[in-house]
């Protein structure tokens, strides 16, 4: 019986006790102890194992106050790599009070509701430590405030300073400094940026962090995770001891995401190693430091599907992460130069960008480099190479894999549909009714010039583009035959009334601009040679006309054939 795959399970204790498959990342603990960073900020894309890693750190370092529970936590690590390390590592096991917060659920539509969510998260952590009030070492005034925070009845300033206060209380009760773990610190900031209450959220997060991390005498060390390093807003003001580990750093590079050797071993363990080429094409391609890694969320999801069906198709599992708003924003705001850069990336090309690690959401539209940096640090681009020029680091970036490419393509397709819905195509319909192929060519070429295209699946792109435009008419029904693969024409356009007009359209994609006219003629001939019009005539339409249309990148050519 193979172990269950931990789909959506990010609690270390549940994975270990529940017998789930676990890829051992416990040497993260050793590196943290070796490098002795007091405040460590790990920036990694969403769904790359940050929450599970922090959960693992909690169960390793936490002194629960119960010898029995501490021993249970120690058992969770039996047989894992960290247990084979030095006695120095073992000396830190179960030795510290731990404050563990996750801010990933603070995605509400207003500041009041998002702040309320964070109050609840903080209050829940206070309730987890309620037993310290029985230690006899906490003063009455502190007990009162502790209980008010736990009951969500305290004031704003009490919550913004809550982590420092809790660590002080824990020190008083246990006589030990506290380990603070904060997961997905930038989720509330991203949400607030897109919802319109960014400044209020910045002020709260800044206060929460400054009190806990800047001058906290009761702090042993802290680990914070997020997608982005955000410092211009002074969230980390004065934290000279802040150790930032981004995807550019060689340190800790193997601890978030799966290496190729780990993925191969998983696939062997589940007997599906024959599908490894598909796994690599879809979910590999990320470069953290000098380490090549796979998206762990997508690997586990695809392996889960393969376990029940070895011929399962790959899917863009990562598409539901919240950061897709960044891609949408890029596409909606893209000027002509940016559209060209997106198209180049979608064709497998690269883009050179200057690194800006200290960026903010307000910076997103300040320059093209800032936006590409956002996409790089959030996992929508990856590093192919890097170089140093004029005192700055530059990256040559590309789209990591097929999964991420489909996210761009789906976002572009949705954007294109929205654009088409807002446009008036009466001139196009009139030209089609008049047999004016030249006017149709002009209108379609102009529309193509304003879109973002992707050419690796060119026929489907152009077919969808054309069917989308034609579907906007209230006077015609549009039938797309491409999906059926039944030897019919690409598109049929017909009036609801049999006395009205009907059209057959055949689409070709040219290999070069020089073949455009000939391919349009060939498409038109195909309509007649394969008798595509017969279906409409059998339905009872009296007049059926044909159009052969050829595309090459941003150009098209239309040919008319009278029925």
N, C-alpha and C positions, 0 to 999 in steps of 0.2 A: 504494500500500500504506500503510494507516494505521499509526501507531505502536502498539506494544503498550501496554496499560494496566498500570500497576504495581500489580497486586493483590497485597498482602502484601509488596511490595518496599520496604524502608525504608532501603536503603543508597544514598547519593547517587552514589557511583562506579558502582555497578551500573546505576542508572537512566540515568546519562549515557552510559556506554559501551555499554550494552545497547540504546540507542535507544528507551527507554520514553518515553511521554508525560510531560512534567514541567511543572507549573505553577510558574512562577518566583517563589520566595520569598526570593531572595538579598538583598533589601534589608533583611532582618533583620540582616545583617552591618553595614550602614551605621548602623542605629539603635543597635546595641550599641556601635560605636565612637564615635558622636556623644554618647551619653549617659554613656559612660565608667563604667558601673557595675562595681565590682570583683567582687561576688558577686551574681548575678542569678538569682532564682527565678521561673520561669514556671509558673503553675498553669493547666492546661487540662484538659478532659475527655479520657478515653481515646480513642485512635484519631483524634486531631485533628492529626497530623503532627509531634508532638514528637520522635520518634525520628529521622525523616528530617531535621528541622531541625538536630538535634545532629550528625548524620552530615555534613551540609553544612558546618557550622561546623568540624568536624575537618579536612575536606579543604581548606578555605580557609586555616586558620591554621597547620596543622601543617608544621613543618620536619622532614622525614623523615630528614635526614642524607644524603640522596642527591640530587644535583642533577637527575639524570634523573627520579627519582620526583617531585620537586617540580615539574618542568616538566609531567609527566603530570597532576598535580593541577591545575595552572594551566589546562590544556586543558579540564578538566571544566567550567570556568566561561566558556568562550568563548561569546559571544553572549548571555550572561545579563545582567540589569540591573546587577548590581554592577560589571561591567567598564566600564560607562559612567559610573561615579561618579568622585569626585575621586582625585587621586594619593595622598592621605592613606590611603584605603582600600587601594590597591594596595601601599602600603608595609608593610602588616601581613600581606600574603599570604605564606604559607610561612615565617613568621618565628619560630614558637614550638614548643617541645616540647608535645605534647598528651597528657593522660591522659583516656581515654574509657571510662566505665563505664556499663553498663546494669544496673539491679537488677530489671527487669521479670519475670525468670524465678525470683525468690526466692519461690515460692508453695508451699513444702513443708509437710507436716503437723506437723512438730515443729521446735523451735528448732535442734536439732542438725543436721537435714537442711537447713534454710534457711540456717543459718550456713555449712554445708559448701558450699552453692551459691554463696554470696557469696565464700567463700575461693577457689573456682575462678575466679570472674569476676575477682577481684583478681589471682590468680596468672596468668591469661591475659594481663592487661594488662602485668604485669611481664615475661612472656616476649616480648611484642611489643617490649619495649625492651631485650632482653638484649644487644644490640650495644653498648650504652654501657659495658658492663663491659670492653670492649676499648679504651676511650678512653685508658686509662692515668691517668685523673684520679679514679678511685674507689678509696678506701682498701680494704685487705684485709678489715677487719672488716665494712665496708659491703657488699663483694662477697659475703661469706659469707651475711649476712642477706638480701641481694637474692636469692641463689640459693635459699635456704630458703623464702622467700615464693613464688618462682616454682614451686618443687617441692611446694608445699602442705605443708611440713614445719615451718613456723614456729609460734610460740605465738599465743594469742588477742590479747595486747597488741600483737604485731607487726602483725597484720592490722588491728586497730582504728586503728593509727597509720600504716598502709601508704601512704596517699595523700600525706601530708606527707613521708614518707621517700622515696618515688619522685620527688616534685617536687624534693627536695634533690639526689638523685643526678643527675637530668636537668640541673639547674642546674650542678652540678659538671662534667658531661661536655660540655655545650653552651655554658655561660656565658649562658644565657637563662632568664628566668622562664617558668613553665609555665601553659598554659591547661588548666583542669580542666572536663570535661563529664560530668555525672552525669544519667542518664536514668531517669525513673520512680522517684524516690527513695522515694516513699511506698507502692509496691507491697508491699515486705516488711512495712511497718507495718499495712496493711490486712489482709493475709493473717494476720499474727500476731494481730491483734485478733479475727478470726473463728475462729482456731484455738486461742486460749487461751494464747499465750506473748508477749503484748504487751510486758510490762516488760523481758524479756530482749532483745527486738529493739530497743526504744527505747535501751537502754544501749549496744548495739553501734553503732547508727547515729549516736548522739550523739558517741561517741568518734571514729568515722571522720570525721565532718564537722568537729568542733571542731579536731582537729589539722591538717586540710587547709585550712580556711577561716578560722579565727579569728586565729591568730598565725603564719601561714605566710609567711615572708619571701621565699619562692621562687615565689609565686603572681602571675601577671600578671592574670588574671581568671578567674572561674568562671561557668558557666551550668548551672543545675539545673532539671529539669522534674519535674512531678508533677501530681496532680489537686488536692491540697489544700495550703494553707499550714498547717503543723503546728509551732507554736512553744512552746506551753505546756509540752511535755515537755522543753524546753531543748535541742532538737536544734540550734538556731541561737543558743544562749546567747552573749550578748556580741557578736554580729555586727552592730555598729552600721552597718556598711557594706553590709548586706544590702538589695538592691533587689528588692522583691516586685512582680511584674506579674501580677495576676489578671485574670479575665474582666471585671472591673469597670473596668479601666484603659483609657484611650483610646490610650495608647502601645502600639505593637507589635500593634495589634488586627487587622491584615489578614494577619499572617504565620502564623497557625494557623487552619486551616479555609479553605474556598473562598468567595470573594465571588460574588455573583450574576452579575457580568460574566464571571468566570472559568468558572463552570458553563455559562453560555450559550455561550461560545466553544468549550468542550469538546464540547458537544452538536452545535454546528454542524460542528466538525471531523470528527465521526463520523456526521454526517447523520441525527441522531435528535432534532433540535430540536422536532419535533412533540410529543414526550413531556415537554416542559419543565413543563407544568402539574402532571403527576404527580410529577416530580422535586421541584418546589417544595413541594407538599403533604406529601410524605413526609420530605424531608431538609433543608429550610430551617428557619428560625425561631429560630436562635441569635443572641444579641446580645452581642458582645464589645466593650466600650466603646461607641462609637457606630456600630460596623460590624456589619452583618447578615451572617452567615456560614452556610454549609451544612456538614453533617457530611462531611468529605472521604472517609472510609472508605466510607461508604454511597453517596456519589456515584459513586466509582470502581467499586464492586461493581455498582450498578444499570446504569451505562454499559457495563460488561463484558457484562452480560446482554442489554442492548439492541443491542449491536453484532452479536450473532448472531440476535437476534429482536426486531425493533422493537416487537412487541406484548407483550413480556415483562411479567409482573406485578411490581410492586414488592414487596420483602420487608423485614422488620426485620433487616437485616444486622448491626446494632450489638448485637443481643441477646446475643451470646456474650461480651461483655466482662465482666471479673471484677466490676466494680462493681455488677452486678445484685444482688449480695448485700445491698446497702444498701436497694434497693427491697423485697426480700423481708423484710428485717428490719423495715422500716417497716410493712409490711402485717401481719406476724405479731403485732407489738406494739401495733397501732393500738387506741386507745380509741374511744369513741363519737364524740367531737369530731373526732379525726383521720380516722375513717372518713368522716364528713360532708365534711371538707375534701378528701379524695381524690376523693370522688364529684363535688364541685363542680369540681375541676380536670378530671376526665374528661369533664364536660359542656361544657368549653370556658371555664370560669370562671377567675378569678384569685384569688390569695391574697397578702395583704400580710405581709411578714416583715421583721424587723430584721436588718441585716447583722452577722454574726459571722465575720470572716475568720480569726481565730486560734482555730480549733476543733480538737478532738482526737477520736479514736475513742471515748475514754472519755466525752466530752461528748454522744455521739450521743443518749442517752436522758435527758439532763439537762433539756431543755425542748423544746417543739415547734419553736421557732425554730431550735435547733441542727440538728435533723433536716432541716428544710426547707432550711437552709443547705447541708448535705451534698448534698442532691439538686440544689440550684442549682449548686454549684461542680463537681459531677461530670457535669453535662449532662442531668439528668433533669427539670430545670425551666429556664426562661429568663426573662430580664428583659423585662417589657413597658414599665415605666417606673420611675423612682426619684424619691425626694423626701427632704428633710431635715426632721427633726422632733425637737425636744428633744435636740439635740446628737448625734443618731444618724442614720445612713443607713438608709432603708427601701426595699425593693423590692416592686414589684407583679409577681408571677411567675405563669407559666402553663406548661403542657406545650408544648414547642416545636413538635411536628409529629406526623403520624400514626404514624411509626415508633416514637417514644418512647411514644405512647399505647398502641400494641400491646404494648409491654414491660410497662406497668402492667397491662393487661388479661390478658395471659398469666400474669403473676405472680399476679394475683388469682384467676384461674381455677384455677391449680395449688393455691393456698392453700385455695380453696373446696372442691376435691376432697379435700384432706387433712382438712379439718374434717368434711366429710360422712362420710368413712370412719370417723371416730372416734365419730360420734353413733349413738344407738340410735333407729331410726325405727319400732319395733314398733307404737307408738300410731298412727302414720300409716297403716301397712298395715292395722291392725285397723279404723280408721275407713273406709278405702277399701272393705274387705270388707263392712262393715255399712251402707254407703250413707250414712254420716254426713258429709255435705258441710260442715256447720258446724264439726265437729271438724277436718276437713282444712284448712279456711280458717284456723282458729286456729293449727294447727301450722305451716303454710307461712308465714303472716304473721310468726310468731315467729322462724322461721329467717331470713326475709328481713331482719328488723330487725337481726339480728346480723351480716349479711354486708356486704361492700363491693360496691355495684352499679355498673354502667356502662350507660348508657341509649341511647347513640347507635346501638347495634346491639341494641335491646331484645329483640326476639323471640328472637334466638339466645341472649341471656343467660338469659332466663327458661326457654327450652326446655332449655338445658344444665343449669341449676339444678335443674329438676324431674326430668329424666332421670337426673341424678347421684344424687339422693336415692332415687328408685325403684329404681335399680340395686343398692342396698345389700341388698335382700332376697335371702335364700338360697332362698326359696320361689317366686320368680317370675323369668321372663325378660323383659327390657325391650328393645323394638325401637323405635329412633328412625327416623322416616321423613322428617324435615325435610331431610336432605341429598339425598335422592333427587329431591325436587321432582316426585313422580309423582301428585299429587292424592290421596294417602292421608292418613289422620289423622296428627297430630303424633307421638303416642306410643301404642304398644300394650304392654300388660302382660299376660303370660299364664303360667299354671301349666305346668310341663313335662308334666303329665298332662292329657289332653283332658277328663277328668272334673272337673278343677279349675276355678278361676275365671279369667276373662279380662276385660280392661277396655280401653276405647278412651278416650284423653284428647286433647282439642283445646284449644290454647292461644291466647288473644287478649291483646293489649296495648292497654289503654285510653288514650285521649287525656286523660282527666281522671278524678278520683275519682268524679264524679257518674255516669260511664258504666260503672262497674265491674260492677254487678249485671246491667245490660242486656247487656253484652258476654259475661258468663258464660253467660247464657241463649242468646245468639246462637251461642256456641261449641257448646253442647249441641245446639241445633237442627241445626247443620251436620252433626253426627255422624249424625243420623237422615236428614236430607235427602239427604246424599251417600252414604248406605248404607255408612259406614265399617266397620260391624260385620260385613258380609258376608264379608270375608276370613277372619275368625276362625271364623265359622260354617262356611265351606267347609272349613277345616282340621279341623273336627269338634268344636269347643268347644260344649258344651250351654248354657252361661250366659255371656252377654256383656253387661256393663254399660258405661255411658258417663259421662264427666265433662267438663263444660265449665268451663274455668278461665280467669279473666281477671286480669291483673296491672296495677297502676299503682304505680310506684315501690316502696315498702315494703309495699303492701297487695295483697291478693288476694281473690278471691271464687270459690267453688266451687259448681257446680250438678250434681246427680246425676240420671241417667236410667237407669231399670231396663230391662234388655234383655228 
